[in-house]
Amino acid sequence: MNVKNSKKTGGVKPVTRIDIAPDQLVAEIRKRAHEIFLKRGPGPGSDLDDWLKAEREVKEKYGIKI
């Protein structure tokens, strides 16, 4: 993540920079969720948990905070 000194606050201000297009982001989340599913093994009721975990991991990878 890029940072920029802020003279007004006397601290460092994080600069959010997304290096991935939205459709590519979704594709990467989908791929990671599938990897999590395969590692965990098939079972009902965990698809949302897999997706949310993948979404957190991928967003963290790109420094996306929402």
PDB file of N, CA, C and O in Angstrom:
ATOM      1  N   MET A   1       0.835  -1.163   0.000  1.00  0.00           N
ATOM      2  CA  MET A   1       0.000   0.000   0.000  1.00  0.00           C
ATOM      3  C   MET A   1       0.883   1.230   0.000  1.00  0.00           C
ATOM      4  O   MET A   1       1.902   1.275   0.689  1.00  0.00           O
ATOM      5  N   ASN A   2       0.499   2.202  -0.755  1.00  0.00           N
ATOM      6  CA  ASN A   2       1.233   3.460  -0.798  1.00  0.00           C
ATOM      7  C   ASN A   2       0.850   4.312   0.394  1.00  0.00           C
ATOM      8  O   ASN A   2      -0.292   4.282   0.853  1.00  0.00           O
ATOM      9  N   VAL A   3       1.818   5.077   0.896  1.00  0.00           N
ATOM     10  CA  VAL A   3       1.521   6.012   1.977  1.00  0.00           C
ATOM     11  C   VAL A   3       2.042   7.379   1.600  1.00  0.00           C
ATOM     12  O   VAL A   3       3.005   7.512   0.846  1.00  0.00           O
ATOM     13  N   LYS A   4       1.398   8.375   2.131  1.00  0.00           N
ATOM     14  CA  LYS A   4       1.779   9.752   1.840  1.00  0.00           C
ATOM     15  C   LYS A   4       1.837  10.510   3.156  1.00  0.00           C
ATOM     16  O   LYS A   4       0.913  10.413   3.963  1.00  0.00           O
ATOM     17  N   ASN A   5       2.900  11.258   3.385  1.00  0.00           N
ATOM     18  CA  ASN A   5       2.993  12.050   4.605  1.00  0.00           C
ATOM     19  C   ASN A   5       1.964  13.160   4.571  1.00  0.00           C
ATOM     20  O   ASN A   5       1.756  13.799   3.540  1.00  0.00           O
ATOM     21  N   SER A   6       1.339  13.379   5.680  1.00  0.00           N
ATOM     22  CA  SER A   6       0.334  14.414   5.807  1.00  0.00           C
ATOM     23  C   SER A   6       0.848  15.461   6.784  1.00  0.00           C
ATOM     24  O   SER A   6       0.917  15.207   7.987  1.00  0.00           O
ATOM     25  N   LYS A   7       1.211  16.636   6.278  1.00  0.00           N
ATOM     26  CA  LYS A   7       1.740  17.686   7.146  1.00  0.00           C
ATOM     27  C   LYS A   7       0.654  18.277   8.030  1.00  0.00           C
ATOM     28  O   LYS A   7       0.933  18.753   9.131  1.00  0.00           O
ATOM     29  N   LYS A   8      -0.597  18.246   7.545  1.00  0.00           N
ATOM     30  CA  LYS A   8      -1.689  18.802   8.336  1.00  0.00           C
ATOM     31  C   LYS A   8      -1.922  17.990   9.605  1.00  0.00           C
ATOM     32  O   LYS A   8      -2.144  18.555  10.675  1.00  0.00           O
ATOM     33  N   THR A   9      -1.873  16.677   9.487  1.00  0.00           N
ATOM     34  CA  THR A   9      -2.141  15.834  10.647  1.00  0.00           C
ATOM     35  C   THR A   9      -0.857  15.387  11.340  1.00  0.00           C
ATOM     36  O   THR A   9      -0.891  14.865  12.455  1.00  0.00           O
ATOM     37  N   GLY A  10       0.275  15.596  10.668  1.00  0.00           N
ATOM     38  CA  GLY A  10       1.540  15.200  11.253  1.00  0.00           C
ATOM     39  C   GLY A  10       1.787  13.706  11.202  1.00  0.00           C
ATOM     40  O   GLY A  10       2.739  13.211  11.806  1.00  0.00           O
ATOM     41  N   GLY A  11       0.946  12.989  10.493  1.00  0.00           N
ATOM     42  CA  GLY A  11       1.086  11.542  10.435  1.00  0.00           C
ATOM     43  C   GLY A  11       1.180  11.050   9.004  1.00  0.00           C
ATOM     44  O   GLY A  11       1.474  11.809   8.080  1.00  0.00           O
ATOM     45  N   VAL A  12       0.929   9.792   8.850  1.00  0.00           N
ATOM     46  CA  VAL A  12       0.979   9.162   7.542  1.00  0.00           C
ATOM     47  C   VAL A  12      -0.443   8.792   7.147  1.00  0.00           C
ATOM     48  O   VAL A  12      -1.171   8.175   7.926  1.00  0.00           O
ATOM     49  N   LYS A  13      -0.829   9.166   5.953  1.00  0.00           N
ATOM     50  CA  LYS A  13      -2.172   8.880   5.460  1.00  0.00           C
ATOM     51  C   LYS A  13      -2.097   7.774   4.428  1.00  0.00           C
ATOM     52  O   LYS A  13      -1.404   7.927   3.423  1.00  0.00           O
ATOM     53  N   PRO A  14      -2.805   6.637   4.649  1.00  0.00           N
ATOM     54  CA  PRO A  14      -2.792   5.567   3.642  1.00  0.00           C
ATOM     55  C   PRO A  14      -3.520   5.996   2.381  1.00  0.00           C
ATOM     56  O   PRO A  14      -4.546   6.674   2.442  1.00  0.00           O
ATOM     57  N   VAL A  15      -2.985   5.599   1.251  1.00  0.00           N
ATOM     58  CA  VAL A  15      -3.596   5.878  -0.033  1.00  0.00           C
ATOM     59  C   VAL A  15      -4.068   4.552  -0.604  1.00  0.00           C
ATOM     60  O   VAL A  15      -3.262   3.653  -0.845  1.00  0.00           O
ATOM     61  N   THR A  16      -5.376   4.426  -0.821  1.00  0.00           N
ATOM     62  CA  THR A  16      -5.921   3.196  -1.372  1.00  0.00           C
ATOM     63  C   THR A  16      -5.723   3.203  -2.876  1.00  0.00           C
ATOM     64  O   THR A  16      -6.079   4.163  -3.560  1.00  0.00           O
ATOM     65  N   ARG A  17      -5.155   2.130  -3.376  1.00  0.00           N
ATOM     66  CA  ARG A  17      -4.912   2.018  -4.808  1.00  0.00           C
ATOM     67  C   ARG A  17      -5.295   0.611  -5.235  1.00  0.00           C
ATOM     68  O   ARG A  17      -4.753  -0.376  -4.737  1.00  0.00           O
ATOM     69  N   ILE A  18      -6.230   0.537  -6.157  1.00  0.00           N
ATOM     70  CA  ILE A  18      -6.704  -0.755  -6.624  1.00  0.00           C
ATOM     71  C   ILE A  18      -6.057  -1.046  -7.971  1.00  0.00           C
ATOM     72  O   ILE A  18      -6.241  -0.293  -8.927  1.00  0.00           O
ATOM     73  N   ASP A  19      -5.303  -2.133  -8.047  1.00  0.00           N
ATOM     74  CA  ASP A  19      -4.603  -2.505  -9.264  1.00  0.00           C
ATOM     75  C   ASP A  19      -5.301  -3.641  -9.994  1.00  0.00           C
ATOM     76  O   ASP A  19      -4.647  -4.450 -10.652  1.00  0.00           O
ATOM     77  N   ILE A  20      -6.628  -3.711  -9.883  1.00  0.00           N
ATOM     78  CA  ILE A  20      -7.363  -4.790 -10.517  1.00  0.00           C
ATOM     79  C   ILE A  20      -8.748  -4.272 -10.920  1.00  0.00           C
ATOM     80  O   ILE A  20      -9.381  -3.517 -10.182  1.00  0.00           O
ATOM     81  N   ALA A  21      -9.199  -4.686 -12.089  1.00  0.00           N
ATOM     82  CA  ALA A  21     -10.521  -4.295 -12.570  1.00  0.00           C
ATOM     83  C   ALA A  21     -11.590  -5.052 -11.785  1.00  0.00           C
ATOM     84  O   ALA A  21     -11.345  -6.165 -11.320  1.00  0.00           O
ATOM     85  N   PRO A  22     -12.781  -4.451 -11.632  1.00  0.00           N
ATOM     86  CA  PRO A  22     -13.836  -5.110 -10.852  1.00  0.00           C
ATOM     87  C   PRO A  22     -14.176  -6.524 -11.321  1.00  0.00           C
ATOM     88  O   PRO A  22     -14.372  -7.413 -10.493  1.00  0.00           O
ATOM     89  N   ASP A  23     -14.249  -6.744 -12.633  1.00  0.00           N
ATOM     90  CA  ASP A  23     -14.575  -8.092 -13.114  1.00  0.00           C
ATOM     91  C   ASP A  23     -13.451  -9.080 -12.815  1.00  0.00           C
ATOM     92  O   ASP A  23     -13.712 -10.257 -12.565  1.00  0.00           O
ATOM     93  N   GLN A  24     -12.221  -8.616 -12.840  1.00  0.00           N
ATOM     94  CA  GLN A  24     -11.096  -9.482 -12.491  1.00  0.00           C
ATOM     95  C   GLN A  24     -11.089  -9.778 -10.990  1.00  0.00           C
ATOM     96  O   GLN A  24     -10.728 -10.876 -10.565  1.00  0.00           O
ATOM     97  N   LEU A  25     -11.493  -8.787 -10.197  1.00  0.00           N
ATOM     98  CA  LEU A  25     -11.571  -8.973  -8.752  1.00  0.00           C
ATOM     99  C   LEU A  25     -12.579 -10.072  -8.419  1.00  0.00           C
ATOM    100  O   LEU A  25     -12.293 -10.964  -7.620  1.00  0.00           O
ATOM    101  N   VAL A  26     -13.755 -10.002  -9.032  1.00  0.00           N
ATOM    102  CA  VAL A  26     -14.785 -11.013  -8.794  1.00  0.00           C
ATOM    103  C   VAL A  26     -14.309 -12.386  -9.243  1.00  0.00           C
ATOM    104  O   VAL A  26     -14.549 -13.383  -8.562  1.00  0.00           O
ATOM    105  N   ALA A  27     -13.632 -12.444 -10.393  1.00  0.00           N
ATOM    106  CA  ALA A  27     -13.114 -13.725 -10.892  1.00  0.00           C
ATOM    107  C   ALA A  27     -12.090 -14.308  -9.926  1.00  0.00           C
ATOM    108  O   ALA A  27     -12.072 -15.518  -9.698  1.00  0.00           O
ATOM    109  N   GLU A  28     -11.242 -13.460  -9.359  1.00  0.00           N
ATOM    110  CA  GLU A  28     -10.234 -13.953  -8.414  1.00  0.00           C
ATOM    111  C   GLU A  28     -10.887 -14.417  -7.113  1.00  0.00           C
ATOM    112  O   GLU A  28     -10.465 -15.414  -6.526  1.00  0.00           O
ATOM    113  N   ILE A  29     -11.908 -13.701  -6.665  1.00  0.00           N
ATOM    114  CA  ILE A  29     -12.634 -14.134  -5.464  1.00  0.00           C
ATOM    115  C   ILE A  29     -13.310 -15.475  -5.727  1.00  0.00           C
ATOM    116  O   ILE A  29     -13.267 -16.372  -4.885  1.00  0.00           O
ATOM    117  N   ARG A  30     -13.934 -15.609  -6.894  1.00  0.00           N
ATOM    118  CA  ARG A  30     -14.606 -16.865  -7.253  1.00  0.00           C
ATOM    119  C   ARG A  30     -13.612 -18.025  -7.257  1.00  0.00           C
ATOM    120  O   ARG A  30     -13.897 -19.103  -6.735  1.00  0.00           O
ATOM    121  N   LYS A  31     -12.451 -17.792  -7.850  1.00  0.00           N
ATOM    122  CA  LYS A  31     -11.424 -18.840  -7.924  1.00  0.00           C
ATOM    123  C   LYS A  31     -10.953 -19.226  -6.521  1.00  0.00           C
ATOM    124  O   LYS A  31     -10.809 -20.409  -6.210  1.00  0.00           O
ATOM    125  N   ARG A  32     -10.716 -18.221  -5.678  1.00  0.00           N
ATOM    126  CA  ARG A  32     -10.241 -18.502  -4.319  1.00  0.00           C
ATOM    127  C   ARG A  32     -11.315 -19.219  -3.495  1.00  0.00           C
ATOM    128  O   ARG A  32     -10.997 -20.112  -2.709  1.00  0.00           O
ATOM    129  N   ALA A  33     -12.583 -18.834  -3.668  1.00  0.00           N
ATOM    130  CA  ALA A  33     -13.674 -19.506  -2.953  1.00  0.00           C
ATOM    131  C   ALA A  33     -13.748 -20.977  -3.356  1.00  0.00           C
ATOM    132  O   ALA A  33     -14.005 -21.845  -2.522  1.00  0.00           O
ATOM    133  N   HIS A  34     -13.521 -21.246  -4.634  1.00  0.00           N
ATOM    134  CA  HIS A  34     -13.537 -22.629  -5.098  1.00  0.00           C
ATOM    135  C   HIS A  34     -12.372 -23.420  -4.501  1.00  0.00           C
ATOM    136  O   HIS A  34     -12.532 -24.587  -4.145  1.00  0.00           O
ATOM    137  N   GLU A  35     -11.201 -22.787  -4.392  1.00  0.00           N
ATOM    138  CA  GLU A  35     -10.054 -23.445  -3.769  1.00  0.00           C
ATOM    139  C   GLU A  35     -10.346 -23.777  -2.306  1.00  0.00           C
ATOM    140  O   GLU A  35     -10.002 -24.856  -1.823  1.00  0.00           O
ATOM    141  N   ILE A  36     -10.981 -22.842  -1.614  1.00  0.00           N
ATOM    142  CA  ILE A  36     -11.340 -23.071  -0.210  1.00  0.00           C
ATOM    143  C   ILE A  36     -12.319 -24.240  -0.105  1.00  0.00           C
ATOM    144  O   ILE A  36     -12.187 -25.098   0.768  1.00  0.00           O
ATOM    145  N   PHE A  37     -13.303 -24.262  -1.009  1.00  0.00           N
ATOM    146  CA  PHE A  37     -14.284 -25.348  -1.054  1.00  0.00           C
ATOM    147  C   PHE A  37     -13.597 -26.698  -1.258  1.00  0.00           C
ATOM    148  O   PHE A  37     -13.905 -27.669  -0.567  1.00  0.00           O
ATOM    149  N   LEU A  38     -12.672 -26.753  -2.204  1.00  0.00           N
ATOM    150  CA  LEU A  38     -11.989 -28.018  -2.491  1.00  0.00           C
ATOM    151  C   LEU A  38     -11.152 -28.480  -1.302  1.00  0.00           C
ATOM    152  O   LEU A  38     -11.098 -29.672  -1.000  1.00  0.00           O
ATOM    153  N   LYS A  39     -10.508 -27.544  -0.638  1.00  0.00           N
ATOM    154  CA  LYS A  39      -9.670 -27.883   0.515  1.00  0.00           C
ATOM    155  C   LYS A  39     -10.534 -28.364   1.691  1.00  0.00           C
ATOM    156  O   LYS A  39     -10.176 -29.314   2.387  1.00  0.00           O
ATOM    157  N   ARG A  40     -11.668 -27.698   1.899  1.00  0.00           N
ATOM    158  CA  ARG A  40     -12.575 -28.034   2.991  1.00  0.00           C
ATOM    159  C   ARG A  40     -13.316 -29.335   2.726  1.00  0.00           C
ATOM    160  O   ARG A  40     -13.605 -30.096   3.649  1.00  0.00           O
ATOM    161  N   GLY A  41     -13.617 -29.580   1.473  1.00  0.00           N
ATOM    162  CA  GLY A  41     -14.387 -30.760   1.118  1.00  0.00           C
ATOM    163  C   GLY A  41     -15.852 -30.389   0.931  1.00  0.00           C
ATOM    164  O   GLY A  41     -16.347 -29.434   1.530  1.00  0.00           O
ATOM    165  N   PRO A  42     -16.531 -31.155   0.097  1.00  0.00           N
ATOM    166  CA  PRO A  42     -17.924 -30.825  -0.181  1.00  0.00           C
ATOM    167  C   PRO A  42     -18.802 -30.989   1.058  1.00  0.00           C
ATOM    168  O   PRO A  42     -18.620 -31.892   1.874  1.00  0.00           O
ATOM    169  N   GLY A  43     -19.731 -30.100   1.154  1.00  0.00           N
ATOM    170  CA  GLY A  43     -20.673 -30.151   2.262  1.00  0.00           C
ATOM    171  C   GLY A  43     -21.663 -29.024   2.120  1.00  0.00           C
ATOM    172  O   GLY A  43     -21.314 -27.952   1.627  1.00  0.00           O
ATOM    173  N   PRO A  44     -22.875 -29.241   2.536  1.00  0.00           N
ATOM    174  CA  PRO A  44     -23.896 -28.212   2.388  1.00  0.00           C
ATOM    175  C   PRO A  44     -23.722 -27.061   3.375  1.00  0.00           C
ATOM    176  O   PRO A  44     -23.204 -27.236   4.478  1.00  0.00           O
ATOM    177  N   GLY A  45     -24.168 -25.879   2.949  1.00  0.00           N
ATOM    178  CA  GLY A  45     -24.270 -24.747   3.854  1.00  0.00           C
ATOM    179  C   GLY A  45     -23.027 -23.925   4.098  1.00  0.00           C
ATOM    180  O   GLY A  45     -23.061 -23.021   4.933  1.00  0.00           O
ATOM    181  N   SER A  46     -21.928 -24.195   3.410  1.00  0.00           N
ATOM    182  CA  SER A  46     -20.703 -23.440   3.670  1.00  0.00           C
ATOM    183  C   SER A  46     -20.279 -22.561   2.504  1.00  0.00           C
ATOM    184  O   SER A  46     -19.228 -21.923   2.562  1.00  0.00           O
ATOM    185  N   ASP A  47     -21.087 -22.517   1.441  1.00  0.00           N
ATOM    186  CA  ASP A  47     -20.689 -21.752   0.261  1.00  0.00           C
ATOM    187  C   ASP A  47     -20.552 -20.263   0.562  1.00  0.00           C
ATOM    188  O   ASP A  47     -19.629 -19.621   0.062  1.00  0.00           O
ATOM    189  N   LEU A  48     -21.447 -19.705   1.366  1.00  0.00           N
ATOM    190  CA  LEU A  48     -21.358 -18.288   1.707  1.00  0.00           C
ATOM    191  C   LEU A  48     -20.113 -18.012   2.542  1.00  0.00           C
ATOM    192  O   LEU A  48     -19.421 -17.018   2.322  1.00  0.00           O
ATOM    193  N   ASP A  49     -19.829 -18.888   3.495  1.00  0.00           N
ATOM    194  CA  ASP A  49     -18.622 -18.725   4.312  1.00  0.00           C
ATOM    195  C   ASP A  49     -17.362 -18.784   3.451  1.00  0.00           C
ATOM    196  O   ASP A  49     -16.426 -18.012   3.659  1.00  0.00           O
ATOM    197  N   ASP A  50     -17.342 -19.698   2.489  1.00  0.00           N
ATOM    198  CA  ASP A  50     -16.199 -19.805   1.572  1.00  0.00           C
ATOM    199  C   ASP A  50     -16.026 -18.512   0.785  1.00  0.00           C
ATOM    200  O   ASP A  50     -14.914 -18.004   0.645  1.00  0.00           O
ATOM    201  N   TRP A  51     -17.140 -17.982   0.272  1.00  0.00           N
ATOM    202  CA  TRP A  51     -17.092 -16.752  -0.527  1.00  0.00           C
ATOM    203  C   TRP A  51     -16.602 -15.581   0.321  1.00  0.00           C
ATOM    204  O   TRP A  51     -15.738 -14.820  -0.114  1.00  0.00           O
ATOM    205  N   LEU A  52     -17.144 -15.434   1.516  1.00  0.00           N
ATOM    206  CA  LEU A  52     -16.760 -14.299   2.363  1.00  0.00           C
ATOM    207  C   LEU A  52     -15.294 -14.376   2.781  1.00  0.00           C
ATOM    208  O   LEU A  52     -14.611 -13.354   2.846  1.00  0.00           O
ATOM    209  N   LYS A  53     -14.813 -15.574   3.063  1.00  0.00           N
ATOM    210  CA  LYS A  53     -13.398 -15.742   3.407  1.00  0.00           C
ATOM    211  C   LYS A  53     -12.527 -15.390   2.210  1.00  0.00           C
ATOM    212  O   LYS A  53     -11.521 -14.697   2.356  1.00  0.00           O
ATOM    213  N   ALA A  54     -12.905 -15.859   1.037  1.00  0.00           N
ATOM    214  CA  ALA A  54     -12.149 -15.558  -0.179  1.00  0.00           C
ATOM    215  C   ALA A  54     -12.162 -14.063  -0.464  1.00  0.00           C
ATOM    216  O   ALA A  54     -11.142 -13.490  -0.848  1.00  0.00           O
ATOM    217  N   GLU A  55     -13.307 -13.436  -0.277  1.00  0.00           N
ATOM    218  CA  GLU A  55     -13.432 -11.995  -0.518  1.00  0.00           C
ATOM    219  C   GLU A  55     -12.506 -11.210   0.408  1.00  0.00           C
ATOM    220  O   GLU A  55     -11.826 -10.283  -0.031  1.00  0.00           O
ATOM    221  N   ARG A  56     -12.481 -11.580   1.684  1.00  0.00           N
ATOM    222  CA  ARG A  56     -11.582 -10.908   2.639  1.00  0.00           C
ATOM    223  C   ARG A  56     -10.124 -11.066   2.222  1.00  0.00           C
ATOM    224  O   ARG A  56      -9.363 -10.099   2.222  1.00  0.00           O
ATOM    225  N   GLU A  57      -9.740 -12.291   1.867  1.00  0.00           N
ATOM    226  CA  GLU A  57      -8.349 -12.559   1.489  1.00  0.00           C
ATOM    227  C   GLU A  57      -7.930 -11.765   0.250  1.00  0.00           C
ATOM    228  O   GLU A  57      -6.861 -11.154   0.228  1.00  0.00           O
ATOM    229  N   VAL A  58      -8.773 -11.780  -0.769  1.00  0.00           N
ATOM    230  CA  VAL A  58      -8.425 -11.110  -2.024  1.00  0.00           C
ATOM    231  C   VAL A  58      -8.405  -9.593  -1.838  1.00  0.00           C
ATOM    232  O   VAL A  58      -7.505  -8.921  -2.342  1.00  0.00           O
ATOM    233  N   LYS A  59      -9.379  -9.056  -1.126  1.00  0.00           N
ATOM    234  CA  LYS A  59      -9.393  -7.605  -0.882  1.00  0.00           C
ATOM    235  C   LYS A  59      -8.178  -7.170  -0.072  1.00  0.00           C
ATOM    236  O   LYS A  59      -7.604  -6.111  -0.324  1.00  0.00           O
ATOM    237  N   GLU A  60      -7.789  -7.990   0.900  1.00  0.00           N
ATOM    238  CA  GLU A  60      -6.593  -7.673   1.687  1.00  0.00           C
ATOM    239  C   GLU A  60      -5.352  -7.692   0.794  1.00  0.00           C
ATOM    240  O   GLU A  60      -4.464  -6.851   0.936  1.00  0.00           O
ATOM    241  N   LYS A  61      -5.298  -8.645  -0.114  1.00  0.00           N
ATOM    242  CA  LYS A  61      -4.168  -8.763  -1.041  1.00  0.00           C
ATOM    243  C   LYS A  61      -3.974  -7.472  -1.847  1.00  0.00           C
ATOM    244  O   LYS A  61      -2.842  -7.063  -2.103  1.00  0.00           O
ATOM    245  N   TYR A  62      -5.078  -6.835  -2.243  1.00  0.00           N
ATOM    246  CA  TYR A  62      -5.012  -5.613  -3.041  1.00  0.00           C
ATOM    247  C   TYR A  62      -5.160  -4.339  -2.213  1.00  0.00           C
ATOM    248  O   TYR A  62      -5.210  -3.243  -2.771  1.00  0.00           O
ATOM    249  N   GLY A  63      -5.229  -4.471  -0.907  1.00  0.00           N
ATOM    250  CA  GLY A  63      -5.326  -3.289  -0.050  1.00  0.00           C
ATOM    251  C   GLY A  63      -6.663  -2.582  -0.145  1.00  0.00           C
ATOM    252  O   GLY A  63      -6.744  -1.369   0.045  1.00  0.00           O
ATOM    253  N   ILE A  64      -7.707  -3.332  -0.437  1.00  0.00           N
ATOM    254  CA  ILE A  64      -9.044  -2.751  -0.576  1.00  0.00           C
ATOM    255  C   ILE A  64      -9.733  -2.832   0.775  1.00  0.00           C
ATOM    256  O   ILE A  64      -9.885  -3.914   1.342  1.00  0.00           O
ATOM    257  N   LYS A  65     -10.147  -1.685   1.281  1.00  0.00           N
ATOM    258  CA  LYS A  65     -10.845  -1.637   2.570  1.00  0.00           C
ATOM    259  C   LYS A  65     -12.235  -1.095   2.341  1.00  0.00           C
ATOM    260  O   LYS A  65     -12.421   0.051   1.931  1.00  0.00           O
ATOM    261  N   ILE A  66     -13.207  -1.944   2.616  1.00  0.00           N
ATOM    262  CA  ILE A  66     -14.602  -1.537   2.443  1.00  0.00           C
ATOM    263  C   ILE A  66     -15.388  -1.983   3.643  1.00  0.00           C
ATOM    264  O   ILE A  66     -16.594  -1.746   3.714  1.00  0.00           O
TER     265      ILE A  66
END
